[in-house]
Amino acid sequence: MDVDGTIEKLDCCVVGAGTFEYPDFPMKSSIFNVKPREHIPGEVVTTYLKAYADEFGVSDLIRPESKVVVAEHQDTEEGGWILTVAKPDQTNTKIYARRLILASGLTSDAFIPHFAGQESFRGRIFHSKFFPQNRDTLETAKSVTVFGGTKFAWDAVYSYAIRGVKVNWVIRSSGHGPAWMSPPFVTPLKKWIEKLANTRFLTWLSPCIWGDADGYSRIRNFYHGTAIGRAIVNIFWRILGNDVLTLNAYDSHPKTAKLKPWTEAMFTGTSFSILTYEKDMLELVKGDGIDVHVGEIDHLSPGKVHLADGTEFESDVLVVNTGWKHVPHIKFLPEGIERELGIPHTPECDAPAEDLANQQDLLERADKEIFRRFPRLKDQPVWNKNYVPLTDQKGVDSTDEVTPCKPLTPYMLYRFILPPSPRFLRPRDTAFVGIVSNFSNMITAHLQGLWVSAYFSGLLENSEPAAAAALGGGEEALRRLQYETVLHNRFGKWRYPTDGTRNPNFIFDAVPYLDLLQRDLGLSPYHKKGFLADWYDPYGPEDYREVNEVWLKKYGSAK
């Protein structure tokens, strides 16, 4: 657990009060000083996570400043893993784990490329992940360059600008463009966007391959399987996107016009973010303290940043927002086991059968089903005809083995949790959590935790994993499980082409995913009083408060 995270040190808030909390540990106003309909400061999130760890006895189980460097699977009937752990004193120790839950997340390992001339730059170059260690630059720097258009970049620009530090903000002309940044309340009805995404009747307007888990397949078939329904879907997404663009008034000033997103709202995943600043960020951009450049960094020189179009400016600091290495920074053994684990690896032709992510016949079959069920996804957006991967751009390179720019297969996990291989299904010894990104990360973590516990105990109502692991008769069940794994993980390529190609990444599809997990657990996904409330009242952590107790009452005696 990162107990001193970046969000605590940036001058920004995170999400709305009441949306960022575990269902079994409410973020009470009396304790954490948060108010309804206001956003939560970063330092409060850190305090809350520490309190959660203390409340449930997690703090005493943490080995601080220790890193798993090697994980070797034991190919025995019992299974398990031998972990090599690097300790703070630079020595290694080995630990046997009967079961391994990989929860390192997607934003643990920052990617920092090399810029031509950086050795002579003299100033600091750091990723926003390391803002805490470089917070003194907020006071010492006179001029900074922020590179990138992500939410982290917006946060860094804001943090410097409100202190009067001159900011040159560089957004790649050959990249993904600026992130969608929405006001907290949108649509003509002024709905809270974080809750809007978890309102069931609106989730029906999002193409979702696992959507039928919510029990409303006929409604979904109408919206996505008929011309009239698809027209309604297009209107909804057009209204949502236009409302954000109108509220932000990008075209009211030449500098804010450069921050208008290049992607369509419908096809954008969790890079879709929210303006959570105390001061008006867009008004700051219009002032003299921030200059926005849409271009490429060509090289650095002593105290200066040079763009490819000849523009140059002085800079004491270069803050880069260049993505993350989304693959666990662990050496997995035996060699080649990452294919069966379902973690990203190199695409290849004629891959062995256990390499599910490279089975072209299954990928083609999945594509056909996706387009048959959701014809709208055949019409893919063209968001930048001149796109060039960052490290292919002149003046930028990297020798890192894993980068956001290198082609890798996506995660390939059943329910975005389990490796879909008998090697791990039979001993029930491996699971991933935290690979999914959405606006409901806390609820997702809560339900994934219960799901994994039930799976390890052999108490999932969904019998498919157990059937697929059976010796001498599980071949058909394994084929079903592996195809469904491919189908769900392939879906992101077409649904969220700039966000969902690496890992499950979605916004309006979170509620049906939570429904899916609950059905696997043998629980009802409906937690409202009556169908009208279920359709129109947004789902939040408060609706899942009793999930653990309900499951224990039903299955606890068998555990």
Secondary structure, DSSP 8 states (H G I E B T S, - for coil): --TT-HHHHSS-EEEETTTSSBTTB---HHHH---TTSEEEHHHHHHHHHHHHHHTT-GGG--TT-EEEEEEE--SSS--EEEEEE-TTS-EEEEEESSEEE---SSSSB---EETTGGG--SEEEEGGGTGGGTTHHHH-SEEEEE--SHHHHHHHHHHHTTT-EEEEEE-TTS--S--EE-SEETTTTEEHHHHTT-HHHHTTS--TTGGGGS-HHHHHHHHHSHHHHHHHHHHHHHHHHHHHHHHTGGGSHHHHTTS-SS-GGG--TT-EE---SS-HHHHHHSTTEEEEES-EEEEETTEEEETTS-EEE-SEEEE---B--S-SSEEESTTTHHHHT------SS--TT-GGG-HHHHHHHHHHHHHH-GGGGS-----TT---GGGSTTEE---SS-TTS-------BTTTB--SHHHHTTT-EEE-S--BSTTHHHHHHHHHHHHHHHHTT--S--HHHHHH-TTT-HHHHHHHHHHHHHHHHHHHHHSTTTTTTS-B-STTHHHHHHHHHHHTT--S--SSSHHHHHHS---GGGGTTHHHHHHHHHGGG-
